[in-house]
Structure formats: structure tokens, C-alpha cells
Amino acid sequence: MSGSVRNPSVFWSFVCAARASIEMRLGGLSEPSYADIVARCPDLIAALAAYDPLLTPEIRHYEEAVEFVVSADSAPECFASAQDLVAAAPVVPGWRVRALRPRRDVPRFIEDNGVRLDTSRLRVAYGLANDRMVAMLLIEDDLPGDYFEAQYLARRIVADMLGEEDFANWMADARMLRYEDWLAISPGGRSWPLAELPARFDDIFHRRQRPVDYEALALSA
């Protein structure tokens, strides 16, 4: 459990009272960033920090409801805190409340800090080490932005595709590199369309109930 936590009813009483105001202040932003929430709803940030300062909110607007996610920022030691808070949530009209970021569909284009990435040009290869996965996103073009921006985008994409819990528990890392550079260091290596990553991940870590022969899986994939 991270930090010292307080009674979750205090946080949810605030949310129920401030719900309409939060929606109004974030109006027009279907997927507000954390920076947007900090700027427009500092009271929400403060209320969550009073419960546990290591948790962060994520809000998405859909036609049928607002999705409110209590995230642990992919820190497994904070998962129980987020889950306990959500377990204590009352019915919040018009809101769906959940703990930990779920899996998301990756958009065709991602724009971040002036960098534009066409995700349809990405393929994925992976390796297994110490019962964890390293995902390599292979791009046909030059890396978007500088090296560090590219690695940030790789981790962001894989975390979105696998969800917060799976990313934290089973991923050692996610990296982005040029396809031709990967072929140079992995001659004969296999790669797949990026969209196949969740299914291949699940086949290794979730679907099989018996002990997994990771080496055989990698060879037969």
C-alpha cells in the first residue's frame, strides 16, 4: 500500500458534489491529458492526493458516460490502493468508475510535443526474459523525434494496448527502433502487425493454465 491513505468516503463525497463542475471545466476535451486536469480541476487532484498522493486520475468523455479511472501510474505497489478506492465508490450518475487504466485502441496517428507518428507503419517483435516480455516496435521510417521521444512513445503505445496492470506486471520494457536496424541485429527475426500484440501477449501470459515453455513459444510464434 502506497503512502498513508484516508477514508475513501471523503474523496467520493467530493466527487459526487463536484461532478457537474468537473464535467463543465473539462468540456470540449474528450480525452483531457493529466496536465489539462491539473490546470482545470486542481481541486480533483488535491482530493485524490489527500487519499493517496501516488494515484492519478484519468477522465474520458463518451457519448453515453464519463469514464473516470484511478491510475497507479503502472506502479504495482500502488494497485491495491487504487482498487480499494474504487471498490468503495458509490454510484456516480453518468460516470463509469474503474481502477487502473484499461486496454485502449491505438489511434492511427499520435501527436505529442510536435511529433506525429503513423502507427499503421509499426510492426512488433518481442523477446522473453525472466518471465517478462520486451516489445520492440519496428518503424519503417526514421524514429519520430529524438531517441528519447521515440522510446517514450513506444512505452505509451504498449501500455495503452495492454492496459496498466498487464504492462506493469509482465512487461520488462518497450522500445522503438528502425526496422532495418532490427533486421541487422536479428537476421531472420519475425515480426507482426502491431495490432497482434495483445493477442500474442495473452496467449503467453493469460490463456495457458499450465507452466509455459517460453523458449518453445518464442520459436513457434
C-alpha positions as a printed NumPy array, in Angstrom:
array([[  0.   ,   0.   ,   0.   ],
       [  1.454,   3.321,  -1.007],
       [  1.737,   6.176,   1.438],
       [ -0.845,   6.818,   4.142],
       [ -4.431,   6.595,   2.977],
       [ -7.559,   8.237,   4.362],
       [-11.204,   7.344,   4.386],
       [-12.297,   6.913,   0.745],
       [-15.747,   8.315,   1.556],
       [-14.178,  11.779,   1.827],
       [-12.913,  11.56 ,  -1.76 ],
       [-16.158,  10.193,  -3.169],
       [-18.245,  12.798,  -1.326],
       [-16.149,  15.436,  -3.08 ],
       [-16.579,  13.755,  -6.481],
       [-20.349,  13.48 ,  -6.134],
       [-20.598,  17.137,  -5.152],
       [-18.177,  18.392,  -7.827],
       [-19.146,  16.055, -10.682],
       [-21.077,  18.608, -12.747],
       [-18.406,  21.26 , -12.222],
       [-15.631,  18.874, -13.282],
       [-17.52 ,  17.958, -16.444],
       [-18.092,  21.63 , -17.257],
       [-14.455,  22.605, -16.715],
       [-13.273,  19.773, -18.928],
       [-15.979,  20.384, -21.524],
       [-14.786,  20.113, -25.104],
       [-11.904,  17.787, -24.205],
       [-12.845,  14.189, -24.986],
       [ -9.505,  12.876, -23.681],
       [ -8.004,  15.532, -21.39 ],
       [ -4.364,  14.999, -20.525],
       [ -3.137,  14.897, -16.955],
       [ -1.82 ,  18.434, -17.479],
       [ -5.325,  19.514, -18.571],
       [ -6.852,  18.031, -15.418],
       [ -4.222,  19.681, -13.212],
       [ -4.856,  23.063, -14.867],
       [ -8.652,  22.917, -14.94 ],
       [ -9.503,  20.765, -11.922],
       [ -6.848,  21.3  ,  -9.245],
       [ -9.449,  20.515,  -6.578],
       [ -9.85 ,  16.997,  -8.012],
       [ -6.094,  16.498,  -7.975],
       [ -5.932,  17.716,  -4.365],
       [ -8.808,  15.483,  -3.261],
       [ -7.194,  12.378,  -4.756],
       [ -3.799,  13.313,  -3.309],
       [ -5.427,  13.58 ,   0.125],
       [ -6.451,   9.931,  -0.213],
       [ -3.156,   8.778,  -1.746],
       [ -0.648,  11.161,  -3.387],
       [  0.708,   8.397,  -5.626],
       [ -2.569,   7.941,  -7.515],
       [ -3.624,   9.981, -10.557],
       [ -6.963,  10.47 , -12.332],
       [ -7.757,   9.84 , -15.973],
       [-11.013,  11.096, -17.491],
       [-12.513,  10.319, -20.893],
       [-15.805,  11.583, -22.261],
       [-18.004,   9.212, -24.243],
       [-21.497,   9.835, -25.581],
       [-23.092,   7.568, -23.003],
       [-20.933,   8.318, -19.958],
       [-17.792,   9.789, -18.47 ],
       [-15.123,   7.196, -17.702],
       [-13.153,   8.017, -14.558],
       [-10.043,   5.92 , -13.996],
       [ -7.992,   5.883, -10.822],
       [ -4.49 ,   5.093, -12.038],
       [ -1.45 ,   3.927, -10.099],
       [  0.883,   5.091, -12.892],
       [  1.872,   1.462, -13.557],
       [  3.362,   1.029, -10.064],
       [  2.264,  -2.423,  -8.8  ],
       [  2.814,  -1.433,  -5.179],
       [  0.022,   1.149,  -5.608],
       [ -2.514,  -1.119,  -7.327],
       [ -4.246,  -2.144,  -4.091],
       [ -4.703,   1.494,  -3.101],
       [ -6.423,   2.32 ,  -6.406],
       [ -8.555,  -0.819,  -6.253],
       [ -9.613,  -0.176,  -2.648],
       [-10.674,   3.366,  -3.515],
       [-12.752,   2.234,  -6.494],
       [-14.281,  -0.624,  -4.515],
       [-15.647,   1.98 ,  -2.094],
       [-17.123,   4.169,  -4.84 ],
       [-20.841,   4.979,  -4.704],
       [-22.935,   5.287,  -7.845],
       [-21.818,   8.493,  -9.548],
       [-24.567,   9.493, -12.035],
       [-23.287,   9.483, -15.587],
       [-19.841,   8.184, -14.614],
       [-18.184,   4.791, -15.029],
       [-15.532,   4.375, -12.349],
       [-12.693,   1.871, -12.602],
       [ -9.291,   1.163, -11.109],
       [ -6.206,   1.102, -13.343],
       [ -6.081,   2.156, -16.972],
       [ -7.773,  -0.415, -19.25 ],
       [ -6.628,  -1.53 , -22.664],
       [ -7.133,   1.108, -25.344],
       [ -7.257,   1.035, -29.111],
       [ -4.255,   2.851, -30.53 ],
       [ -5.247,   5.627, -32.952],
       [ -3.906,   5.759, -36.493],
       [ -1.963,   8.933, -35.691],
       [ -0.355,  10.001, -32.431],
       [  0.797,  13.578, -31.948],
       [  2.963,  14.51 , -28.986],
       [  5.255,  17.502, -28.437],
       [  5.147,  18.353, -32.133],
       [  5.912,  14.764, -33.193],
       [  3.421,  12.961, -35.444],
       [  3.553,   9.159, -35.65 ],
       [  1.627,   6.99 , -38.114],
       [  1.054,   3.82 , -36.087],
       [ -0.003,   1.873, -39.185],
       [  3.682,   1.836, -40.159],
       [  4.681,  -0.011, -36.978],
       [  5.295,  -3.711, -36.581],
       [  6.077,  -5.554, -33.37 ],
       [  8.639,  -8.156, -32.399],
       [  9.154,  -9.431, -28.89 ],
       [ 11.521, -11.337, -26.676],
       [ 11.091, -13.055, -23.317],
       [ 13.45 , -12.739, -20.376],
       [ 12.889, -13.747, -16.746],
       [  9.221, -14.5  , -17.492],
       [  8.647, -10.958, -18.767],
       [  8.295,  -9.534, -22.263],
       [ 10.291,  -6.93 , -24.132],
       [  8.265,  -5.475, -27.004],
       [ 10.115,  -3.919, -29.923],
       [  8.111,  -1.553, -32.107],
       [  9.672,  -1.506, -35.556],
       [  9.231,   1.55 , -37.741],
       [  9.862,   1.672, -41.471],
       [ 10.904,   5.327, -41.356],
       [ 13.273,   7.273, -39.149],
       [ 12.454,   7.412, -35.458],
       [  9.877,  10.076, -34.589],
       [ 11.574,  12.959, -32.81 ],
       [ 14.76 ,  12.138, -30.954],
       [ 15.69 ,   8.788, -29.411],
       [ 14.126,   9.546, -26.043],
       [ 10.833,  10.722, -27.574],
       [ 10.661,   7.509, -29.604],
       [ 11.156,   5.33 , -26.524],
       [  8.525,   7.305, -24.611],
       [  6.059,   6.755, -27.449],
       [  6.873,   3.03 , -27.556],
       [  6.112,   2.615, -23.866],
       [  2.971,   4.75 , -24.161],
       [  1.642,   2.7  , -27.091],
       [  2.321,  -0.683, -25.476],
       [  0.903,   0.451, -22.121],
       [ -2.285,   1.575, -23.874],
       [ -2.599,  -1.663, -25.824],
       [ -2.052,  -3.951, -22.824],
       [ -3.559,  -1.899, -20.026],
       [ -1.904,  -0.695, -16.859],
       [ -1.927,  -3.949, -14.881],
       [ -0.528,  -6.216, -17.595],
       [  2.042,  -3.648, -18.65 ],
       [  3.34 ,  -3.282, -15.098],
       [  3.288,  -6.97 , -14.185],
       [  4.544,  -8.623, -17.365],
       [  6.462,  -6.101, -19.459],
       [ 10.186,  -5.622, -18.907],
       [ 10.34 ,  -2.805, -21.457],
       [  9.039,  -1.461, -24.751],
       [ 11.394,   0.046, -27.302],
       [ 11.185,   1.588, -30.746],
       [ 13.812,   1.112, -33.433],
       [ 14.111,   1.277, -37.158],
       [ 13.026,  -1.907, -38.913],
       [ 16.251,  -2.153, -40.898],
       [ 18.35 ,  -1.711, -37.747],
       [ 16.427,  -4.518, -36.057],
       [ 16.969,  -6.799, -39.04 ],
       [ 20.687,  -6.086, -38.863],
       [ 20.89 ,  -7.333, -35.272],
       [ 18.188, -10.019, -35.614],
       [ 18.679, -11.582, -39.074],
       [ 15.756, -13.864, -39.852],
       [ 13.755, -12.474, -36.935],
       [  9.97 , -12.475, -37.181],
       [  7.665,  -9.538, -36.648],
       [  3.916,  -8.982, -36.839],
       [  1.433,  -6.156, -37.356],
       [  1.211,  -4.014, -34.23 ],
       [ -2.472,  -4.92 , -33.767],
       [ -1.495,  -8.529, -32.993],
       [  0.397,  -7.621, -29.818],
       [ -2.478,  -8.071, -27.298],
       [ -3.472, -11.488, -28.658],
       [  0.121, -12.759, -28.648],
       [  0.659, -11.363, -25.175],
       [ -2.492, -13.06 , -23.872],
       [ -1.504, -16.351, -25.479],
       [  1.703, -16.319, -23.459],
       [  0.616, -14.862, -20.125],
       [ -3.119, -15.459, -19.72 ],
       [ -4.652, -18.214, -21.833],
       [ -2.368, -21.061, -20.845],
       [ -3.02 , -22.521, -17.414],
       [ -0.04 , -24.867, -17.303],
       [  3.591, -23.73 , -16.845],
       [  4.715, -22.025, -20.013],
       [  7.707, -23.141, -22.059],
       [  8.726, -19.596, -23.057],
       [ 11.568, -20.723, -25.303],
       [  9.323, -23.053, -27.287],
       [  6.679, -20.358, -27.612],
       [  9.167, -17.875, -28.994],
       [ 10.442, -20.41 , -31.513],
       [  6.969, -21.465, -32.66 ],
       [  5.425, -17.967, -32.875]])
